[in-house]
């Protein structure tokens, strides 16, 4: 897949590395190609840096992993997203997000041309994206959205990143639930003292 990664910090960087190693074509979309966070990612295979609009233009999938407060500004900088899949990996945490929205995904939908927008890679820490394995058991991820095309792409990319499964939890009406689940992990890890080395696994009888 050709994937534009907008936001080359911890989450974007971890996924860029995982996906590049699985032979996906990674386009780091940045404002300034001569000065940006994550320059070390260019040592990964199949990875190049482009302006945000050019990265989007040559990609089929767009991962958004910027600070939630910049959601609307970043989405408006993407250019024409017709026919593209957008995966939202962001969360509003402690009220810090796009003004007037309960979660980042509605802000994306209202400011872009594509309806193939799903939420995934937001419910755990970047450390679990770097290494999702706990004692030979791989963690699970979750995805929500009305777009079946978007969900299938996210599920495949979750598995390519090393997660065992990526469970479909419903449509666009579950975007807020996904952010609440993210807050559940953050609360346990940061505020309840469990630390970042925790993750979720769906078990079945």
N, C-alpha and C positions, 0 to 999 in steps of 0.2 A: 504494500500500500504506500501511497505518497501522502505523508503526514506533515502538516504545518504545525509547529509547536510555538504558541504565542505565550510567552512567560517562561524564561529559561532559568528559573530559580530551582529550589529543591525538588518540587514535584515534576515540573517540566524536564529538568535535567535527568532525574532518575528514569523517567519514561523514555526520554530521547535515547538514553544509553541502552536500555533494555530492547527497545524496538529496532534500533540500528543494528544491534547484534543479531537480531532475527531477520536481517536483510530487508527491512522496510526502508524506504527512502525518506530521510528526515530533513525537513526544511525549517531551520530556526528562523522565525519571523521576529525581527527586531527593528526598533526605530533607527538606530545608527549602526551600520554593519562594521564600523571601525572601532566602536566602543560599546560593549554590551556585557552583561553578566552571563557567565557560562562559556567563555571562550574555549575552555578546556574540552567542551563537548565536540569541538571540531576534530579532535583526535579520534573520535568514534568513526567506524566505517559508515559509508553511505550517508554522511551528514554534511550539510553546507549551510551557510548563513545568507539570508536574503532580507530585503525590506519586508515589512509585514504584508503589504499588499501583494508583492511578487511571490512571497511564500504561499499565500492563499491561492493565488492564480494558478500555480503549478501543482497544487495538491488536491486530493479528493476528500481528505479528512482534516479538520482543524481541532486541535486540542487547546482549550483556553485554561491557563493556569496562572493568571496574573492576580494581584490583590483584588479582592471583591469590590473595593471602592472605585476601581478604575474600569469596571465592567462596561458601562455604556460608552465611554471614551474609546476603549480598546475595540469594541465591536464595530463602532463607526469607522475605525481605521482599517478594517479588514478588506474593504472594497466589495466587489461583487461576489456574493456567496451563493448565487443561484446554483442548485444542484450539488452543493457541498454538504457534508455531514459535520456538525459541530458537536464536540464532546466537552461538556462543562465540568471541570474538576474543581470549581471554586465553591466557597461557602461564605455566607454572612456570619461573622462571629462577633458576639457581644455588640450587635447593632452596627458593625462596620461593614457597609455594603452600599450598593447603588440606591440613592434616595428614591423613596416611593415604591420600593419593591420588597416583598417578603423573602425572596431568594434570588440568586443571580440568574437562574435560567429563564425566568420570565423577562428579565431585562434584556437578555440575549435575543429572545424570540421577538420582542417588540422593536428591535433595532437592526434586524438583519432580514434578508430576503428568503433564506431557507427556512423550512419548517422541520427539517431533519436535525433536530437538536435534542440531545439526550444528556443526562447527568450520570457521570461515572467517575471513578478514581478520586472521589471526594471524601470517602468515609473512613480513611485510614491515613497514617502518617507516611511521609516520603521514605522513611527508613524501611517500611514494609514493602514499598515499591522496589527499593534497591534489593531487598531480600525478603520474600514472602514466606520463607520456610521456617517452621518451628518444629524441631525434632523430627525432621523428615515428613512433616505434614504441612502442606501449602495452605495459606489462608484463602478465604473467598472474598469476592467483591460483589457489588450490586449495581444495577443500572435501572433507570427509569426514563420513560418518554413515550410519546405517541408514535414516534418514527420506528417502524420495525427495521428498516434499513440501518438506521443509526444504532439501534440496540444490537443488531447482529454484528456490526463492525466493532462496537465497544466490547462485546463478549469475546470476540476473537482476539482483540488487542489485549484484553485482560489475561487471557491464557498465554499469549505470546510474552507477556511480562512475567509469567511464572505463577500466576494465581491458579488455584485448582478449578474453581468455577466462578462464573459471574451470573448471579441470579437476577432475572427480570422481576421487578417488584411492582410493575404497573406503568401507567401512562403519565402524562404531564401533571395530573393531579397529585402525583407522588413526589414531585420535586421538593416540596417543603419537608416531607418526611425524610428524604435523603439528607437534607441539611441537618435535621434534628438528629439523625443517626450519627452524622459526623460530629455534632456537638457532644453526643454521648461518649464517643471515643476520646475527644479532647478533654472532656470532664474527667473521665477515668485516668487518662494519661497524665494530664497536667495538674488538675485541681485536687484530685483524690490521691495523688502520689504513686500511682501504679507505674509511671514511667512510659516512655515511648515504645518499649519492646513488648507491646501487646497487640492482639488482633482478633478478628472474628472468624469463626468457622461454623457453617451450618451443618448440624449433625442430624442424621435420620435413622430411625429404627426400621 
